[in-house]
């Protein structure tokens, strides 16, 4: 049975065009059949028993929000070591985060992963991308935690392998061992790609080998019927001035320059301290950039220059990063970057461009068939109550979404054509 939401306000298409009154039809397969302005009129010859019409008067329907970068496994360590440096908190080898994760029971981790995902759904997030530490077991833990939840998850698996960047100078530990290559291949078999910690923990040769492993897997997948979605490789880059200086001192190149030369990633995470040349490289290579402004603010890493990235033609998305640093609430992320950019970059980012970061752009970056409301897209929809005390009167809908919408004004979340909590209008 198709569902039709009539008399709704909508943000339609890739450009998130505001329509004061229109309708949305969702097919029984969870795909949008129609999304148009105007009054809904059933097509001649259609069986009325196959259509359920719901009056969405007073609601604004927007595409489901997407959080493109999380470390959801550290949900157990919220707000620990808040006065520590970035490395002291989240370094992949000696950080507080790793110490907590090593000592935590899997059942406890699973419980808190699940609670963070429930929080995301409540806040209008219908899909997220996660850097999943712990190899195959870590991936299994995440899948188990969310197995009965409707949210979509793009998993970037990780091998816990780090090396001295100077190893290549004397030829020692220069390449990935056969064991590590096999472990990486195994992780790729149960994930959507790789989430690499950073360039400074890998030699040039290692970065190249990761790319070759991804390419080989993708080539093999295209030969399998129905397996057309390619694996993705993502990496943290230019997060702090310290990591940038380290790269220049030991390699003579910026992190981004090395990454683009040897890894050729699909996604660069952070880019908070990237220069204009780094941004241009990302744009030329069509690598998506996922900024995490609130996490950067927590650790004092700076403010990502989103306006400059957009001027360079970059595809920019947004994520919330480590749950131990802040909540996985993408609405708060959008509000923060809108205000911080005005103060830091002295540029007035358009609110529509900011909302696109969490919808159309993130969908493209994660290769999802969602991100905007249009025929043929997945019916991932957020229902916002326009009459809510925090929103009414709503003069600028998109600005209101970024600036004022909270979980309390979100009355329903639909994923693949089904209400996430089983409720209906």
C-alpha positions in Angstrom: 0.0 0.0 0.0 1.2 3.5 -0.9 1.2 6.3 1.7 0.3 9.8 0.6 1.0 12.8 2.8 -1.1 15.7 1.5 -1.3 19.4 2.5 2.3 19.2 3.6 5.1 21.8 3.4 8.2 20.2 1.7 11.8 20.7 0.9 12.0 19.2 -2.6 14.8 17.9 -4.7 18.5 18.4 -4.7 18.2 22.1 -4.1 15.9 21.7 -1.1 13.4 24.0 -2.6 10.8 25.1 -0.1 7.2 24.3 -1.2 4.5 25.8 1.2 1.9 23.2 0.1 2.4 19.9 -1.7 2.3 16.2 -1.2 4.6 13.2 -0.9 3.7 9.6 -2.0 5.7 6.7 -0.7 5.4 3.3 -2.4 5.1 0.0 -0.5 8.7 -0.6 -1.4 9.9 2.3 0.6 10.7 4.4 -2.4 9.3 7.9 -3.1 6.8 7.7 -6.0 5.9 11.4 -6.2 7.0 14.6 -4.5 5.3 17.6 -5.9 3.8 21.0 -5.1 0.0 21.5 -5.2 -3.0 19.5 -4.2 -2.9 15.7 -4.4 -5.3 14.1 -6.8 -5.3 10.3 -7.2 -4.6 9.1 -10.8 -7.6 7.7 -12.7 -7.9 4.0 -12.5 -5.9 3.5 -9.3 -7.5 1.3 -6.7 -8.3 3.4 -3.6 -7.6 0.3 -1.4 -3.9 0.5 -2.5 -3.5 4.1 -1.2 -3.6 5.5 2.3 -3.9 9.3 2.5 -2.8 11.1 5.6 -3.3 14.8 6.2 0.1 16.5 6.9 -1.3 20.0 7.5 1.0 21.9 9.8 4.0 19.7 9.1 7.3 20.4 7.2 8.7 17.3 5.5 12.4 17.3 5.0 14.9 14.6 3.9 16.3 12.4 6.6 19.5 13.9 8.1 22.8 12.1 7.7 25.8 12.0 10.1 28.7 11.2 7.8 31.4 10.7 10.5 31.1 9.1 13.9 33.2 6.9 16.3 30.2 5.4 18.0 32.1 2.7 19.8 33.3 5.2 22.3 29.8 6.0 23.5 30.8 4.5 26.8 33.3 7.2 27.5 31.3 10.4 27.3 33.1 13.6 28.4 36.1 11.9 29.9 39.4 13.7 30.1 37.8 17.0 28.9 40.9 19.1 29.7 43.3 16.8 27.8 44.8 17.3 24.4 43.5 15.6 21.3 46.2 13.0 21.4 45.7 12.3 25.1 42.0 11.8 24.5 41.7 9.9 21.2 45.2 8.8 19.9 44.7 5.4 18.4 47.6 3.9 20.3 48.0 5.6 23.7 44.8 7.8 24.0 42.4 7.6 26.9 39.7 6.4 24.5 41.8 3.3 23.6 42.4 2.5 27.3 38.7 2.6 28.0 37.8 0.5 25.0 40.4 -2.2 25.9 39.0 -2.5 29.4 35.3 -2.4 28.5 33.1 -5.5 28.2 31.5 -6.0 24.8 28.0 -6.1 26.2 28.6 -2.7 27.8 29.9 -1.3 24.5 26.9 -2.8 22.6 24.5 -1.2 25.1 25.9 2.3 24.7 26.3 2.1 20.9 22.7 1.3 20.7 21.7 4.2 23.0 23.7 6.6 20.7 21.9 5.3 17.6 18.5 5.7 19.3 19.5 9.3 20.1 20.4 9.9 16.4 17.1 8.6 15.2 15.2 10.8 17.7 17.1 13.8 16.3 16.1 13.1 12.7 19.2 11.1 11.6 18.3 8.3 9.2 21.8 7.2 8.2 25.4 7.5 9.6 28.9 6.6 8.7 31.1 5.1 11.4 34.9 4.5 11.7 34.7 1.1 13.4 37.7 0.1 15.4 38.5 -3.4 16.4 38.6 -5.2 13.1 36.0 -7.8 12.3 35.0 -8.2 15.9 34.4 -4.5 16.2 32.2 -4.5 13.0 30.2 -7.5 14.4 29.7 -5.6 17.7 28.2 -2.6 15.8 26.0 -4.7 13.6 24.7 -6.7 16.6 23.9 -3.4 18.5 21.8 -2.0 15.7 20.4 -5.2 14.1 16.8 -4.4 15.0 17.0 -0.7 14.4 16.0 0.8 11.0 18.9 3.3 10.7 21.3 2.9 7.8 25.0 2.5 8.7 28.0 2.8 6.4 30.8 1.0 8.2 34.4 2.0 7.6 36.4 -0.9 9.1 39.8 -0.4 10.6 42.9 -2.6 11.2 44.7 -1.6 14.4 48.0 -1.2 12.7 50.2 1.9 13.1 53.8 2.5 12.3 56.6 5.1 12.5 56.4 7.4 9.5 60.2 7.4 9.4 60.4 3.7 8.8 60.5 4.2 5.1 63.8 6.2 5.5 65.8 3.1 6.5 63.7 0.5 4.7 62.3 -1.1 7.9 58.6 -1.8 8.4 58.0 0.0 5.1 55.2 -2.1 3.8 52.1 -3.8 5.1 53.0 -7.4 6.1 51.2 -10.3 4.5 49.2 -10.8 7.7 48.0 -7.2 7.9 47.1 -7.3 4.2 45.0 -10.4 4.8 43.4 -8.8 7.9 42.5 -5.7 5.8 41.0 -7.9 3.1 38.9 -9.7 5.6 37.6 -6.5 7.1 36.7 -5.2 3.6 34.7 -8.4 3.2 32.3 -7.4 6.0 32.3 -3.6 5.8 31.6 -0.7 3.4 35.3 0.3 3.2 38.2 1.4 5.3 38.5 4.2 7.9 42.2 5.0 8.2 43.4 6.9 11.3 45.8 9.2 9.5 48.7 9.7 7.1 51.2 10.2 9.9 50.7 6.6 11.2 51.4 5.2 7.7 54.3 5.2 5.2 53.7 6.2 1.6 54.0 2.5 0.6 51.3 1.5 3.2 48.9 4.2 1.9 49.4 2.9 -1.6 48.8 -0.7 -0.5 45.6 0.2 1.1 44.4 1.7 -2.1 45.4 -1.3 -4.1 43.5 -3.6 -1.7 40.4 -1.5 -2.2 40.8 -1.4 -6.0 41.2 -5.2 -6.1 38.1 -5.8 -3.9 36.1 -3.4 -6.1 37.2 -5.1 -9.3 36.1 -8.4 -7.9 32.8 -7.1 -6.7 31.8 -5.7 -10.2 32.0 -9.3 -11.5 29.3 -10.4 -9.0 25.7 -9.9 -10.1 24.0 -7.2 -8.1 27.2 -6.1 -6.3 27.7 -2.7 -7.9 28.2 -0.5 -4.7 31.9 0.1 -4.4 33.9 0.1 -1.2 35.0 3.5 0.1 38.2 4.6 1.7 38.2 7.4 4.2 41.0 9.0 6.3 41.4 11.7 8.9 43.4 14.6 7.5 44.7 18.0 8.5 42.8 18.0 11.8 45.3 19.9 13.9 48.3 22.3 13.3 50.4 19.7 15.1 49.7 16.9 12.6 50.3 19.3 9.7 53.6 20.4 11.1 54.7 16.8 11.8 54.0 15.8 8.2 55.9 18.7 6.8 58.9 18.1 9.1 59.2 14.4 8.4 58.1 14.2 4.8 58.4 17.7 3.3 54.7 17.5 2.3 51.4 18.2 3.9 49.2 15.3 5.1 46.7 16.0 2.3 49.4 16.1 -0.4 50.7 12.7 0.7 47.2 11.3 1.1 46.1 12.4 -2.4 49.3 11.1 -4.0 49.4 7.7 -2.5 45.9 6.8 -1.1 43.5 8.7 -3.4 40.7 8.5 -0.8 37.0 8.9 -1.4 36.6 10.9 1.8 38.8 13.3 3.8 37.6 13.8 7.4 38.2 17.1 9.2 40.5 19.3 7.0 40.3 21.8 9.7 43.8 23.2 9.1 44.0 22.4 5.4 45.4 25.2 3.2 43.9 26.3 -0.1 46.2 24.0 -2.1 45.0 21.0 0.0 41.4 22.0 -0.7 42.1 22.4 -4.4 43.6 18.8 -4.4 40.5 17.5 -2.8 38.3 19.2 -5.3 40.3 18.1 -8.3 40.3 14.5 -7.1 36.6 14.6 -6.3 37.2 13.5 -2.7 34.4 14.4 -0.4 35.3 16.4 2.8 33.5 15.7 6.0 34.0 18.4 8.6 33.3 17.9 12.3 33.2 21.4 13.7 32.0 20.8 17.3 34.6 18.1 17.9 37.3 20.4 16.6 36.0 23.1 19.0 36.1 20.7 22.0 39.8 19.9 21.4 40.8 23.4 20.3 41.8 22.3 16.8 40.1 25.3 15.1 37.2 26.0 12.8 37.0 24.3 9.4 36.9 26.9 6.6 33.7 25.7 5.0 33.1 28.8 2.9 36.6 28.5 1.4 36.1 24.8 0.7 32.8 25.6 -1.1 34.5 28.3 -3.1 37.2 25.8 -4.2 34.4 23.5 -5.5 34.7 20.9 -2.8 31.9 18.5 -1.9 31.5 19.2 1.8 29.6 17.1 4.3 29.4 17.0 8.1 29.7 14.6 11.0 29.8 14.7 14.7 33.0 12.6 15.3 33.7 10.9 18.6 30.7 10.4 20.9 33.1 10.9 23.8 33.7 14.4 22.6 30.1 15.5 21.9 26.6 14.1 21.2 25.9 12.7 17.7 23.3 15.4 17.0 23.8 16.8 13.5 21.4 19.7 14.0 23.7 21.1 16.7 26.5 20.6 14.3 24.8 22.7 11.6 23.9 25.4 14.1 27.5 25.6 15.3 29.1 25.8 11.9 26.7 28.5 10.7 27.5 30.8 13.6 31.2 29.9 13.9 31.9 30.5 10.2 30.3 33.9 10.4 32.7 34.9 13.2 35.8 33.0 12.0 35.7 33.2 8.2 33.8 36.5 8.1 31.7 35.0 5.3 27.9 34.6 5.5 27.3 31.0 4.5 23.9 30.4 3.1 21.7 28.3 5.4 20.7 26.1 2.4 24.3 25.3 1.7 24.7 24.2 5.3 21.6 22.0 5.3 22.8 20.4 2.1 25.9 19.3 4.0 23.8 17.0 6.2 21.5 15.9 3.4 22.3 15.9 -0.3 26.1 16.2 0.1 26.4 13.5 2.8 24.2 11.2 0.7 26.6 11.7 -2.2 29.7 11.2 -0.1 28.4 8.0 1.5 26.8 6.8 -1.8 23.3 6.6 -0.4 20.0 6.7 -2.4 18.6 9.3 0.0 19.5 12.8 1.0 16.6 14.6 -0.8 13.0 14.1 -1.5 12.4 13.1 -5.1 10.9 10.3 -7.2 13.1 7.2 -7.0 14.9 8.2 -3.8 14.6 6.2 -0.5 11.7 7.5 1.6 13.9 8.8 4.5 11.8 11.7 5.8 11.7 13.9 8.9 8.3 15.3 10.0 8.7 18.7 11.7 5.8 20.4 13.6 5.7 23.9 12.2 3.4 25.0 15.0 5.8 24.0 17.7 6.4 26.8 20.2 10.1 27.0 19.3 9.3 27.4 15.6 6.1 29.2 15.2 5.8 31.5 13.3 8.3 30.0 10.8 9.4 32.8 8.4 12.5 31.1 7.0 12.1 27.3 7.1 15.6 26.3 6.3 17.1 28.7 8.8 14.6 27.5 11.4 15.7 23.9 10.8 19.4 24.8 11.4 18.8 27.3 14.2 15.7 26.1 16.1 14.6 22.6 15.4 15.2 20.1 18.2 14.1 16.5 18.9 11.0 17.9 20.6 9.7 19.6 17.4 10.5 16.4 15.3 7.2 14.5 15.5 8.1 11.5 13.3 11.1 9.9 11.5 10.6 7.7 8.5 13.3 5.3 7.1 12.7 3.4 3.9 9.0 4.3 4.0 8.4 3.1 7.6 8.0 5.2 10.7 11.0 4.5 12.9 8.9 4.2 16.1 5.9 2.6 14.5 3.9 5.8 15.0 2.0 7.8 12.4 0.5 11.2 12.0 
